[in-house]
Amino acid sequence: MSGGLRIVFLGTSEFAVPSLRALAASEHEVAGVITRPDRPAGRGRKLRPSPVKRAAEEMGLPLYQPELVSAPEGLQLLRGLAPEVLLLIAFGELLSEEVLATPSAAALNLHPSLVPKYRGAAPIERAILAGETETGVTMQWMAPEMDAGDVLLQWPVRIGPEEDRGALHDRLAELGARMTLEALELVASGCAPRTPQPEEGVSWALPIRREELMIDWGQEAEQILRVIRAFAPRPGARTKRAGKLLKILKARGEDPLHRPHRHAKAGRPGQIVEVTKEGFWIETGKNRVLALKVQPEARPAMSAADYVRGYQVSVGEQLG
């Protein structure tokens, strides 16, 4: 390798933190970390710093929070930092061409999908919702269009049949940190490839709408299980019980070869049809699901077995 690079890192969410930590421990110089301004969050609407801000402060890295990087003051900040590489990971702003032209060597973006599939804001959730068995991480040269840049590196991974959003997110984030260092080595050596994305096969990972978090018990069990996995552990797929929200964080479907609960009478979609030592079975549009981990409204997550004991769950109750 021909030496470390001067890097400006743009990131906001937890997905970007492993890459930032890897950079800080490498021979590269982190000239600045740019993250989004603190936003109100939670019931008290107190200002909450981003995960990247917390990590940067912990490591003592120079930190900046312009309202918009593409605004004149943001562009002036970038030019003053004089980066060789602009590295963007889960930042939350579509950057202008002027910003992309700022670094002397490369403007790169790490994205948790195999582009051109699942460009956009929610690629991990959308992949699970669609029943995909494979996803991955891509390091791409940034382009003015969202996630449309040439590919520098792309590594596929399998999605486990019971893997939820949290587990897959963390696995891809750690893989992305290794990819970040390898991509920078290629840039520093002058050997970084640029492979244009194919024009066919483009799909979009649109932001998750609040109504998508609500479980539709009229759907088949297989799709409901995807919804639960796609939003676990946060923000959590949810239903209503006795007028209050109940998040279902972990569940499993029926074993077609062994159905010990089948003596339970068939119910309406969303009806609790049996309570067991593990949790409670819920009727769906086709087959049943067993709730294994839940979170009552304004309470911590707990096993469905503990919930049954503490919240007097009974057969015949209607969810939703």
N, C-alpha and C positions, 0 to 999 in steps of 0.2 A: 504494500500500500504506500502511496506517495505522501502520506501525512494526513493529519486531521483537517477537517473542514470547519469553516465558520458557519454556524447554523442558527437560523431563527425558527423556533418551534411554535406552531399554532395548534392549539388543542383545547378542548373544554371538558369532554366527558371522561368517565372512568376508563373507557377503552384506550385512551391515549396515554394513560399513566405508565404502563410498563415500558413503552417505547421511550418516554421521557427519562425514566430511570436508567434505561440501558444507554441512552445518549450521554447522560451526566457521568456515567461510570466509564465511558469510552475516551479515546484520545481526541475526540471531536470537541470543539469549543461551542458551547451553547451561548451565543451572543445575546439572546433574549428569548423569553417565553411570553407569547401573547395568548390571552384567554379572554372569554367574554366577560363583561361586567357582572358583578354580583347581582342576582335576581331574587325577588321575594319568593319564599317557598314555605310550605307547611301551613298549619292552621293559624299561626301567629303572623304569617306573611313577613317574617324577618328576612333580611338580606342573607343569602347563602352563597358562599364562594364555590366555584367549580372545583371538581376533584383535581384538575390540573393546577389550579391556583394553590390548593393546599399542598400538593406535592412539590411544586416549585419553591414555595416558601420554606418547606421542610428542608429542601436541599440547598437553600440559599442562592437560587438562580435569579438573575434579573427578570423582573416580571412587569408586564404592561397590560392594561385593560382598556384599549380604545373602544368607543361605542361601535365604530365600523372601521375595519382595516382599509376598505376601499375608499373611505372618505379622505379629504385632503390631509387631515391631521394624522390619520393612520398611515397614509402613503409617505408622509414626511418622516414619521417614526421609523418605518422600514428602511428608507433610504439612509437614515442616520446610522442604523445598525449595520449596514453594508454586508448583508449575508452572501455567502457563496451558495448556500442551499436554503431554500424555503421549504420546510417540511410541515405539512398540514395533516392532522389526524383528528377526526371527529370534532371539528371546530364549530361549524354551524353558520358559516357565512360563505356565500358564493363570491369568489374574489374577482376583481376586475382584471382586464388585460394589463393595465399599468402595474398592478401589484405582481402579477405573474412574471413581468419582465424585470423585477427588482433584483433577484439573485443573479450572480455572475455565472453560476454553473448549472443549477437545476431548481425547478419548482416541482415538488413531489407530493403525492397524496397517498396515504395508506387507507385502503377501503376493505371492509370485511365481507366481500363476496367475490365470486369469480366473474368479474365484468366481461362482457356487457350485461350479464344477468344481475338483477337486483341493484341497479344504480339507485342512489337516493338515500333517504333518511333512516329507514328501518330494515336493512337487509337481513339481519339475523332473525328478527321476528317473522318477516315475510317468508323466509326460507322454511322455517318450521311450520308455519301455517299452511304452506303449499305442500307439505309432505315430502320435501326434498330429502334425499339421503346423502347429498354432498354439497359442500360449500367451500369456502377458503378465504384467503387474503390476497390482495393485489396491491402492489406498489406501482403507481402510474405517474407518468408525467402529467402535470396539471394542464387542463385546457379550460377555455372560458365556459364551455358547456359542462354541466354537472357530471362528474365521473366518466367523462368521455375521452380522456387522454390516452396516449399510447402506453402500453404495458411495459414496465421495466422487469418486474418479477411477478409470478403468480403461483401460489402453492395451494393445491386442493386438500381438503380434509373430509373424512366421513362424519356424518351426523349420527350419533348414537340413537337407537330406536326409542329410548326413554330420556334422552338428553334434553334438558330445558334451556331456556334462554340464558339464564345465569351461567350455567356450566359451559355452554358453547361460547358465550361472550368472553369468558375468562380464558378459555383455551385459544381462541382466535387472537385475543389481545397479546398473550405471551408469544404466540407464533409471529404476530406482527412485529414484536420487539426484535426478534431474531432477524426477520426480514429487513427491518429498518437498517440494522448495522451492515447486513450484506449489501443492500442497495447503495448505501453510502460508500462502501468499499469500491463498488463498481464505478460509481460516479468519480471518486477520487483517482481511480486508475485510468479514467477515460474510456472504459470498456462497457459502459452501461447501455444495454440494448433498448431499442424503441420499436415495439411491435404494435402496429395499429390495431385497434379493436375491430372485429368483424361488424359489418353493418347489420347483419341479420342476428336474431337472438337477443335483441335488447329488451329488457324488462325493467320495471320500475318498482322500487320498494317505497311506496308512499308512506308518509307519516301515519302512525297509528291513531285512529279516531277513538274518542272516549267510548262511543257506543260499541266498538269492537271488543271491548273488555268484558261486556256482558255476555254470559253464556246463554246460548239459545238451546234449550233442552230438546227442542224439536229436531235438531240435527242428529246425525248418526254419532254413535259413541266415538268412532275413530276421529271424526273432525273435532268433537268436543275435547278429546285428549290433546289434540294439536293446539287448540286454543289455550288450554291450561299450561302446556309446556312453553308455548311462545311468550307467555307473560309472567312466568315464574322465575325468580321469586318476586320480582317487581316489574310492573305495577300490580300484577295479580289479576287473573281472570276472576270474575265475580258474578254472584247471583243475589237474590233477595230471599231472606228467611224471616218470617214474622215482621216484615216491614224494614228490616235492617240489612245492610250489605254483609255478605259473607264471601270472602275470597277462597277459592279452591286452588291451592298451590301445588298439590300433587295428587294424582289419581292413577288408576289402572283400569284396563278393560277386562272383559270376561275372557277366561281361558276356554276356548271352544271344546277342549278335551275333558275339562273338569269344571263343572258348574254346581258346586255344593249348595249355592243359594237358590237354585231354580225352583225350590218348593215355594218360594215367595210368589204371591199372586202378581200378575202383570198389572202395572200401574200406568198412569198418564205420564207423558214426558215431564220430567222435573219432579216426579213424586219419589219420596224416600220409600223404598220397598223392602228393605231389610237393614237391620243394625247388627254389626258383628264386632268381634274383639279388635278388629283393625280399623273400623270406621263405619261408613254407611253406604249402601248401594242406592244408586239413583237411576230411575228409568230415563231413557232417551228416545229419540225417534226410531232408533234401531239399536238393540242391545243395551247393556247397562254399564255404568262406570262406578267404581268404588273410590270414594273420597278417602284419601290417606293423610293429607295435611291441609289445614285450613287456617284462616285468620279472621276472627270475628271483627266487626266494626270497632275501631278505636282500641283494639286489643292486640297483643303480640301473636305471632303465628304459633300454632300448636298442632300436635298430632290429632287426627280426626277421632281417635279413640278417647283422648282426653276431652275433646269437645263434646262428644256424645255423653260422657259422664257429667261434665260441668254445665251443659246447656240443655239437658233433658230432650234429646232428639228422639223422636218416635216415628214408627212406621206409619205411613199414610200422609205425612206432612208434604205440602206442595212448595217447591222452591221456584223462584222466578216470579 
